[in-house]
Amino acid sequence: MKTINKTFAETLREASDFVVSVVRHGMRRLGRMSWQSLLALCVMLALLLTVLPLALTLFVIFLLAKLVIGAFGGQHVHRHRMAEPQDTMHGGAQ
């Protein structure tokens, strides 16, 4: 009968076996790739590792800037806003 209560060492051993098998599979797959495919993979990986963090960082920076500007400058804009003009040209209320 299989036990469902595993020790920490058994769980760590299973995790390490899984990681080793994934790495072995990846190495076998890399060994079978042509150099053109390997070059394309390296370029895509480099773009992913450089552009994605840059885009996420810029998104967070601009989002924080928007929140700060909204927190400190929001009331000033609402006080000086003029009333919106009525649309009388296109069938609006006369």
C-alpha positions as CSV (number, residue, x, y, z in Angstrom):
1,M,0.0,0.0,0.0
2,K,1.3,3.4,-0.9
3,T,1.7,5.9,1.9
4,I,0.4,9.5,1.3
5,N,2.5,11.0,4.1
6,K,6.0,11.8,2.7
7,T,8.9,13.1,4.6
8,F,10.6,16.4,3.5
9,A,13.6,14.4,2.3
10,E,11.4,12.2,0.0
11,T,9.6,15.2,-1.4
12,L,13.0,17.0,-2.1
13,R,14.3,13.8,-3.8
14,E,11.2,13.6,-6.0
15,A,11.6,17.3,-6.9
16,S,15.3,16.9,-7.7
17,D,14.6,13.8,-9.9
18,F,12.0,15.8,-11.8
19,V,14.4,18.7,-12.4
20,V,17.2,16.4,-13.5
21,S,14.9,14.6,-15.9
22,V,13.7,18.0,-17.4
23,V,17.3,19.2,-17.8
24,R,18.3,15.9,-19.4
25,H,15.4,16.1,-21.8
26,G,16.3,19.8,-22.7
27,M,20.0,18.9,-23.3
28,R,19.0,16.0,-25.6
29,R,16.7,18.3,-27.5
30,L,19.4,21.0,-27.8
31,G,21.8,18.4,-29.1
32,R,19.4,17.5,-31.9
33,M,18.7,21.1,-33.0
34,S,20.3,22.6,-36.1
35,W,22.6,25.6,-35.6
36,Q,20.0,27.9,-37.2
37,S,17.3,26.8,-34.8
38,L,19.7,27.2,-31.9
39,L,20.6,30.7,-33.0
40,A,16.9,31.6,-33.3
41,L,16.2,30.2,-29.9
42,C,19.0,32.2,-28.4
43,V,17.9,35.4,-30.0
44,M,14.3,34.9,-28.8
45,L,15.5,34.1,-25.3
46,A,17.7,37.2,-25.2
47,L,14.8,39.3,-26.4
48,L,12.5,37.8,-23.8
49,L,15.0,38.3,-21.0
50,T,15.7,42.0,-21.9
51,V,12.6,43.5,-23.4
52,L,10.0,41.9,-21.1
53,P,11.5,43.1,-17.8
54,L,12.0,46.6,-19.4
55,A,8.4,46.8,-20.5
56,L,7.1,45.7,-17.1
57,T,9.4,48.1,-15.3
58,L,8.2,51.0,-17.4
59,F,4.6,50.0,-16.9
60,V,5.0,50.1,-13.2
61,I,6.9,53.4,-13.2
62,F,4.2,55.1,-15.4
63,L,1.4,53.6,-13.3
64,L,3.0,54.9,-10.1
65,A,3.5,58.3,-11.7
66,K,-0.1,58.4,-12.7
67,L,-1.2,57.5,-9.2
68,V,1.0,60.1,-7.6
69,I,-0.1,62.8,-10.0
70,G,-3.7,61.8,-9.5
71,A,-3.3,61.9,-5.7
72,F,-1.7,65.4,-5.6
73,G,-3.0,67.1,-8.7
74,G,-6.5,65.6,-9.0
75,Q,-8.4,68.2,-6.9
76,H,-6.8,71.2,-8.7
77,V,-8.0,70.0,-12.1
78,H,-11.6,69.3,-10.9
79,R,-12.0,72.8,-9.4
80,H,-11.0,74.6,-12.6
81,R,-13.0,72.5,-15.0
82,M,-15.5,74.5,-17.1
83,A,-19.0,73.4,-17.7
84,E,-19.3,71.3,-20.9
85,P,-21.1,73.1,-23.8
86,Q,-24.5,71.7,-24.9
87,D,-24.6,70.0,-28.3
88,T,-27.2,72.1,-30.3
89,M,-26.0,71.4,-33.8
90,H,-26.9,67.7,-34.0
91,G,-30.5,67.5,-32.6
92,G,-29.7,68.3,-29.0
93,A,-32.1,70.1,-26.6
94,Q,-32.9,73.6,-27.7
